[in-house]
Amino acid sequence: MRFTTAAATIAALIGIAGIPAEAQTQFQPAPPVRGFLSANGMFQTTASTFTERFEFQEFVETGSIDTRFATKPSAGLDGSAGVRLWRNLGIGVGITSHAPGSQAGGGEVTARIPHPFEFNRHREITGQAGLKRKETAIHGSLLYFFPVNAKVLAIIGGGPTFFQAEQSFVNDVRYDHEYPYDTATFRGVERDNESASGVGLHASLDVAWRLSRSFGVGGVVRYSQANLPFTPADRSVKVEVGGVQAGLGVRVLF
Amino acid sequence: MRLTSVRLFVFTLAFSSVAGVSSAQETRVTPRGLGALREWDRRVTADVRSGDLRRRSVREDTLIPGRSHERFDQYVRGVRVYGADIARQRTAAGQTVSVFGTIYDGIDVDTDPALSQADAKRRIEALGGAALGEARQPELVVLPLDAGGFALAWHERVLSPSAGTLMAYFIDADTGALLKTRSELKTQSAVGRGTGVLGDEKKMSVSPSSGRFLTRDELRPPDVLTFDMKGNINRVLAFLNGQVSLNTTDLASDDDNVWTDGAAVDAHAYAGFTYDYYFKRFGRRGLNDNNSRIVSLVHPVRRQDIGTADPFLIGLFYLNAAYFGGGVMVYGEGLPPGFTSRGQYWDYLAGALDIVAHELTHGVTEFTSDLIYQGESGALNESFSDIMGAAAEFFFQERGTGNLRGDWLIGEDVIRPGGLRSMSNPASYGDPDHYSVRFTGTGDNGGVHINSGIPNLAFYLAVEGGAHPRTGAAVQGVGFANREQIEKIFYRAVTQLMPASTNFSQARAITLQAARDLYGAGSAPERAMAQAWDAVGVF
């Protein structure tokens, strides 16, 4: 993760929260909060794309397969908990799970298939890749509790995120061709699901609106990101996971 | 080709000309004659209406505008009959031109399987030793059995680690018993890499067999076989005389599928190229247009034996390539390094695409007009082979000079320097370039390899235009980029319009008729053809 990106995101998140400038001067002590629990319906607002190209040997010549997979904004679930330890500082942990949607057909695959009789006369075929992804992220956060007023509590957080993701990859294409083999028709792909994990970073802003002493509603905006190393069929592919997520849900304050 | 195309024997292939030759249950649809065609056309239409035939695809004809080709699969109560299909060619007006295929009558099977698709999939996975993905579901088919009769079967392919190949499995849709299996890898792996006579790399369409690879092309529709005779002239002669048959052990072979015998590589690859040229240019399916086998023999003699070889053998199997009828070609061994003939070195004759295409074209002629190999008809026979040889060369090789380039010389890649003949200037090789100076002797079957220069030059001028190299007569050709037009005129003329005894004057009239058929009266190709014949003195 590029830290400048995270810092900029935090600044943006604060801006999004729309905290009045005079909030600091009009500060009214809120009931002390030792910690919180939250559950959110989450919406990942950003898309990510990965492309992969690998080569294969067929008809004593090198062919290639290019895959392009782009996620699109999608819903997921998020839960987190935090506890204040000293003054306004605390620690927390959160978990986010979602299966990003993708563009139609689950990505696009283009293959250049060698001709069986002649060199340098590849046939190009294109079709839908049917790829899927599932991401689970566990966020470990250093938190800053920022009571805006008696009703509103903002919690700013940041720290490492452990990502675990499943991503399907195209390992081969199926096609039909018939004599004289000058063209080929896309028939489908051979896919494998691969898993990978790794550590990235995140920054978040959680705003809780207290409805009662220990219950409220709130929203969270989080940016998290990592590049995970997948090894489909012994190939090496880096896939960017995470993104900007926004969620709404319930809060338990204690 | 001088000293080439010596046709010692003509094997006549017998093939069916009867509509709908049937075994007990199988009907091979090959209608000959308008009545039979109409009958089959009506049946196809009726079967489509009844649902017994379902259209799988329709494609536009790339050779003849307006034509289309439909393919139909046969179904029985909603279940496809495996391997039963019909191909129908139609004009833009909906008139049927041809119907070919295989269908089955009297199918009486219960099409309700006792074995579910999921169970069938598990059974096939167990047989193949590999799991199939979600997208791979067995297809229920009616399977014609080799022993006769039919069975309802589930069919799917598995890339089997144990078999080391892509296997197709057919299991009984009621009992799960294995009915039939075969490798379907032929379209995947039977391609090797070969080095030709001139050191160029080519792909070799071959077949794996017992850990080796054999020159049997399984990717093209016909059997394209290349036999390595290993210099066993007695076996060559015995085969050509019909005393022995060649078998798998005679095929050229290689352990690692990286082929280094240039003669075998080129004979095999160029035979395939020639088939491809005829198919792509004219839609023709091989020598007899019905995918008859193409057999090439290389190494009929040994180069080191030339010192003791009978002159008959030198002329036939060293300095020669020949079509022996029935789809059989023999490519001469050429000369040992350091030897020359008339100042030229002769390499393996299979090493030139124009020579291979020339010889195979004799097969096309044999199965069509069968131009009599004597006098003017024989010269037309030779000329058509030269024309198609040059045309195939231009089709696959970049135009230019030197080895492996398309040009108007015949055999120049392996008979060095200069080759055997020039189509653009026959007189430069001592061949007549005008009807007024034609050879009228009795040698060379009345000059079949000599007077071929006259129609050769007519073809060249009709394509390229320009002036007759000696008389200066001007011709407005169609241009090299449009050479396909003149190729099609000659192809149509020789394969469809010419009688066996065609002379030069008739050839003029017939090629002009072909030009009008294809491109219309007064068209540029017709004008080019007429001017070209004028230029060479044929009226």
Interface residues (C-beta under 8 A of the other chain):
Chain A: E58 F59 V60 E61 H115 P116 F117 E118 F119 H177 Y179 P180 Y181 D182 G188 E190 R191
Chain B: G133 A135 T187 Q188 V191 G192 R193 E201 K203 S205 L219 R220 P221 N257 G272 F273 D276 F279 K280
